[in-house]
Each structure stands twice: as structure tokens, then as C-alpha cells.
Amino acid sequence: MNEQRPFQNVTFPSSGREAHGYLALPPSGSGPGVIVIQEWWGLVDHIRDVADRLAAEGFVALAPDLYGGRVAHDGAEAARIMQTLPEEEGARLLAGAVDYLLSLPEVTSATVGAIGFCMGGGFVLQLAAQQGERISAAVPFYGVGQGVPNDFSGIRAAVQGHYGEHDRGYPAAQARKQEEQIRRESGAEVEFFFYDAGHAFANDSNPQGNYRPEAAKLAWERAVLFLKDKVR
């Protein structure tokens, strides 16, 4: 175990069921809480690394396992597994994760932030709409999938989005329309950033080869500063 960034696999209740996740603590042992929501690959090492990096920045980071231990090794398998996760089930599990994170004595904030990627970026917006004032910062990276809500009126969090100008799965024009819809329906603070990159540009282990280090570095710096500013 990394002595500077303690971590543990945890179990927590969610809608009368048992859910699992990866919890990373900061060197100080306590800090504001952040939910990290996986891509369609599952709770893989990349997502654990995101939680570890947030812990190094001072956050208590929880990455819930939406797939119950399953992970995908190629796009076709990822698509199949993602289709087995109904929107309602993912939303319920994430609600339990918020309850659990806010119950921890190590969490110093009265609200939590949420950051997610691909499918997880969609669920970030779902979680923010569902949880209202309990989510103070929502950071979707190229958010897509079944978690994206149709109605953003419940969002009270500030929203910072990160999208690729060349994302063929979720075109930038569509993301810009979503930015305006969130702003119009929620009245929340919303800012989307766009990068000279495609989908999943922030994933340095992406098997589809879309990683763009300069864009990833800039997006990460923006996201961390945003979370530090908003999560209280």
C-alpha cells in the first residue's frame, strides 16, 4: 500500500443492497469528498489511479464499482457490459456512494464533488440532477451513455465539462447544445472546455489509442482547481 496515499477496497449499502468501491485517502488523512465514476471499461486501474491522484491533491476519493467486479478488455465487450447497467440501477448505486462518502469521518466537506469519464461522465450529470445541493461540483469528461439525464433542472452544482472537438461518438456541436441546456434548465454555473482531441483523450491507458497528453494535462489541472474551489 502507498503510505502517502492510503487506499482500501470498501463495501457500503446502496438501496438495500451491498455495493463496492475503491477509497483513496489523502496524506493528511482527511479532506473534501469526491466521487469518481468509471468509464465503460469498469473499475480498472486507470480509474483507481484517478482516485489516487485526487487523494494526492487532498481529497477523499471514492470510485464505486458499477459493474460488480466485471471489467472489459475491448470496445465490444465494454459495450455489452454497459448495456447490462440500467440507468436506474447506476443512479441508485451512486446515491448510496454519496451517502457513504458523506458519512465518513475523514470527509471534511458538507457536499461532495463528482468527476466521471465517458459513461461515468454521463452519470456525473445524472447524479448532480438527482442529488441537488449535496453535489457542489460536477465534472463530466466527454460524458455519454445511459446516465445522461433528459432534464437538468435538478442540478445545483457548478458544472465544468471537458470534451473533444473531434469526438466522433459525441460531437462537439451536441456537447455545446448540452452546455446551453444545462445552463437554461438549472440556472447553475456551467462551463464546457473543448480540446483538439477525440473521445477519451484523458485516459493514458485507453486501448483505443485516443490519449492526448497535453489536452489531458490541461483538463486535469482545470478539473482539480475547480473541485478545490467548489467542494466545501
C-alpha positions as CSV (number, residue, x, y, z in Angstrom):
1,M,0.0,0.0,0.0
2,N,1.2,3.5,-0.8
3,E,2.0,5.0,2.6
4,Q,1.4,8.6,1.3
5,R,-1.9,7.8,-0.3
6,P,-3.7,5.1,1.8
7,F,-6.4,3.2,0.0
8,Q,-8.8,0.4,0.6
9,N,-11.5,-1.6,-1.1
10,V,-14.7,-0.8,0.7
11,T,-18.3,-2.1,0.9
12,F,-21.3,0.2,1.5
13,P,-25.1,-0.1,1.5
14,S,-27.0,1.1,-1.6
15,S,-30.8,0.8,-1.8
16,G,-30.9,-2.2,0.4
17,R,-28.0,-3.9,-1.4
18,E,-24.3,-4.2,-0.9
19,A,-22.1,-2.1,-3.2
20,H,-18.3,-2.0,-3.5
21,G,-15.7,0.6,-4.4
22,Y,-12.2,1.9,-4.1
23,L,-11.5,4.5,-1.5
24,A,-8.3,6.7,-1.6
25,L,-7.3,8.9,1.3
26,P,-5.1,12.0,1.2
27,P,-1.7,12.1,3.0
28,S,-3.4,14.2,5.8
29,G,-6.0,11.5,6.4
30,S,-8.9,13.8,5.7
31,G,-10.3,16.2,3.1
32,P,-13.3,17.1,1.0
33,G,-15.1,14.2,-0.7
34,V,-15.2,13.4,-4.4
35,I,-17.0,10.6,-6.3
36,V,-15.0,9.2,-9.2
37,I,-17.3,7.5,-11.8
38,Q,-15.8,4.8,-14.2
39,E,-15.7,4.6,-17.9
40,W,-17.5,1.8,-19.7
41,W,-14.4,-0.4,-19.1
42,G,-15.3,-0.9,-15.4
43,L,-13.4,-0.1,-12.2
44,V,-10.0,-0.5,-13.9
45,D,-6.5,0.6,-12.8
46,H,-6.9,3.9,-14.7
47,I,-9.9,4.9,-12.5
48,R,-8.1,3.8,-9.4
49,D,-5.2,6.0,-10.5
50,V,-7.6,9.0,-10.9
51,A,-8.8,8.4,-7.3
52,D,-5.2,8.2,-6.1
53,R,-4.3,11.4,-8.0
54,L,-7.2,13.2,-6.4
55,A,-6.2,11.9,-3.0
56,A,-2.7,13.3,-3.6
57,E,-4.4,16.7,-4.2
58,G,-6.1,16.4,-0.7
59,F,-9.4,14.8,-1.5
60,V,-11.1,11.7,-0.1
61,A,-11.9,9.9,-3.3
62,L,-14.4,7.1,-3.7
63,A,-14.7,5.2,-7.0
64,P,-17.8,3.0,-6.9
65,D,-17.8,-0.3,-8.8
66,L,-20.8,0.0,-11.1
67,Y,-20.2,-3.4,-12.7
68,G,-19.9,-5.6,-9.7
69,G,-16.3,-6.6,-10.4
70,R,-16.6,-7.1,-14.1
71,V,-14.1,-5.3,-16.4
72,A,-13.9,-5.1,-20.2
73,H,-10.9,-5.7,-22.4
74,D,-12.1,-4.3,-25.7
75,G,-14.8,-2.0,-27.0
76,A,-17.3,-4.7,-28.0
77,E,-17.1,-6.2,-24.5
78,A,-17.4,-2.8,-22.9
79,A,-20.5,-2.0,-24.9
80,R,-22.1,-5.3,-23.9
81,I,-21.4,-4.8,-20.2
82,M,-22.6,-1.2,-20.3
83,Q,-25.9,-2.3,-21.8
84,T,-26.5,-4.5,-18.7
85,L,-26.4,-1.5,-16.4
86,P,-29.8,0.2,-16.4
87,E,-29.8,3.9,-15.7
88,E,-31.9,3.5,-12.6
89,E,-29.6,0.9,-11.1
90,G,-26.5,3.1,-11.7
91,A,-28.2,6.1,-10.2
92,R,-29.3,4.2,-7.1
93,L,-25.8,2.8,-6.6
94,L,-24.2,6.3,-6.9
95,A,-26.8,7.7,-4.5
96,G,-25.6,5.1,-1.9
97,A,-22.0,6.1,-2.7
98,V,-22.8,9.8,-1.8
99,D,-24.4,8.7,1.4
100,Y,-21.4,6.6,2.3
101,L,-18.9,9.2,1.5
102,L,-20.6,11.9,3.5
103,S,-20.9,9.5,6.5
104,L,-17.1,9.0,6.7
105,P,-15.3,10.9,9.5
106,E,-12.4,11.5,7.1
107,V,-14.6,13.7,4.8
108,T,-14.5,17.3,5.9
109,S,-17.0,18.7,3.4
110,A,-20.7,19.0,3.7
111,T,-21.1,18.3,0.0
112,V,-19.2,16.2,-2.5
113,G,-17.9,16.7,-6.0
114,A,-18.3,14.2,-8.8
115,I,-16.0,13.5,-11.7
116,G,-16.5,10.9,-14.4
117,F,-15.4,9.8,-17.8
118,C,-17.3,8.5,-20.8
119,M,-20.2,6.6,-19.4
120,G,-19.2,7.9,-16.0
121,G,-19.4,11.5,-17.3
122,G,-23.0,10.9,-18.2
123,F,-23.7,9.6,-14.7
124,V,-22.0,12.6,-13.2
125,L,-24.8,14.7,-14.7
126,Q,-27.4,12.2,-13.6
127,L,-26.0,12.2,-10.0
128,A,-25.9,16.0,-9.9
129,A,-29.5,16.2,-11.1
130,Q,-30.6,13.6,-8.6
131,Q,-28.8,14.8,-5.5
132,G,-29.3,18.6,-5.9
133,E,-27.4,20.6,-3.3
134,R,-25.4,17.6,-2.0
135,I,-23.3,17.7,-5.2
136,S,-21.4,21.0,-5.3
137,A,-19.2,20.4,-8.3
138,A,-19.9,18.1,-11.4
139,V,-17.0,17.4,-13.8
140,P,-18.1,15.3,-16.8
141,F,-15.3,14.3,-19.2
142,Y,-16.9,13.5,-22.6
143,G,-20.0,12.3,-20.9
144,V,-22.2,9.9,-22.8
145,G,-24.4,6.9,-22.3
146,Q,-27.5,5.9,-20.5
147,G,-26.7,8.0,-17.4
148,V,-27.1,11.4,-19.2
149,P,-30.4,12.8,-18.0
150,N,-33.0,14.4,-20.2
151,D,-33.8,17.0,-17.6
152,F,-31.1,19.0,-15.9
153,S,-33.4,21.2,-13.7
154,G,-32.4,19.4,-10.5
155,I,-28.7,20.4,-10.9
156,R,-27.4,22.8,-8.2
157,A,-23.8,22.0,-8.6
158,A,-21.4,24.1,-10.6
159,V,-20.6,22.2,-13.8
160,Q,-17.3,22.0,-15.7
161,G,-17.2,19.8,-18.8
162,H,-14.3,18.5,-20.9
163,Y,-15.0,17.5,-24.5
164,G,-13.0,16.7,-27.6
165,E,-13.6,18.7,-30.8
166,H,-13.1,15.5,-32.8
167,D,-15.2,13.2,-30.7
168,R,-17.0,11.0,-33.2
169,G,-19.1,9.4,-30.6
170,Y,-20.4,12.6,-29.1
171,P,-19.9,15.5,-31.5
172,A,-18.7,18.9,-30.1
173,A,-21.8,20.6,-31.5
174,Q,-24.0,18.3,-29.5
175,A,-21.9,18.9,-26.4
176,R,-22.3,22.7,-26.9
177,K,-26.1,22.3,-27.1
178,Q,-26.0,20.3,-23.8
179,E,-24.0,23.0,-22.1
180,E,-26.7,25.5,-23.0
181,Q,-29.5,23.2,-21.9
182,I,-27.9,22.6,-18.5
183,R,-27.5,26.4,-18.1
184,R,-31.0,27.1,-19.2
185,E,-32.8,24.4,-17.2
186,S,-30.7,24.5,-13.9
187,G,-29.5,28.1,-13.7
188,A,-26.2,26.6,-12.5
189,E,-22.8,27.9,-13.3
190,V,-21.7,25.9,-16.4
191,E,-18.5,25.9,-18.5
192,F,-17.5,23.4,-21.0
193,F,-14.0,23.3,-22.4
194,F,-13.1,21.8,-25.8
195,Y,-9.8,20.3,-26.8
196,D,-8.1,19.4,-30.1
197,A,-8.7,15.7,-29.4
198,G,-11.1,12.8,-29.8
199,H,-13.1,10.8,-27.2
200,A,-11.3,9.5,-24.1
201,F,-8.4,11.9,-24.6
202,A,-7.6,11.9,-20.9
203,N,-7.2,8.1,-20.5
204,D,-3.5,7.3,-20.7
205,S,-4.3,3.5,-20.8
206,N,-7.1,3.7,-23.4
207,P,-6.8,0.6,-25.6
208,Q,-8.3,2.6,-28.5
209,G,-5.3,4.9,-28.6
210,N,-7.1,8.3,-28.1
211,Y,-4.9,9.6,-25.3
212,R,-3.6,13.2,-25.9
213,P,-1.2,14.1,-23.1
214,E,-1.2,17.9,-23.5
215,A,-5.0,18.1,-23.5
216,A,-5.2,15.6,-20.7
217,K,-2.8,17.7,-18.5
218,L,-4.7,20.9,-19.1
219,A,-8.1,19.3,-18.5
220,W,-6.8,17.7,-15.3
221,E,-5.4,20.9,-14.0
222,R,-8.6,22.7,-14.6
223,A,-10.7,20.0,-13.0
224,V,-8.6,19.9,-9.8
225,L,-8.7,23.6,-9.4
226,F,-12.4,23.6,-9.9
227,L,-13.0,20.9,-7.4
228,K,-10.8,22.6,-4.8
229,D,-12.8,25.8,-5.3
230,K,-16.3,24.3,-5.2
231,V,-16.4,21.4,-2.8
232,R,-17.0,22.6,0.7
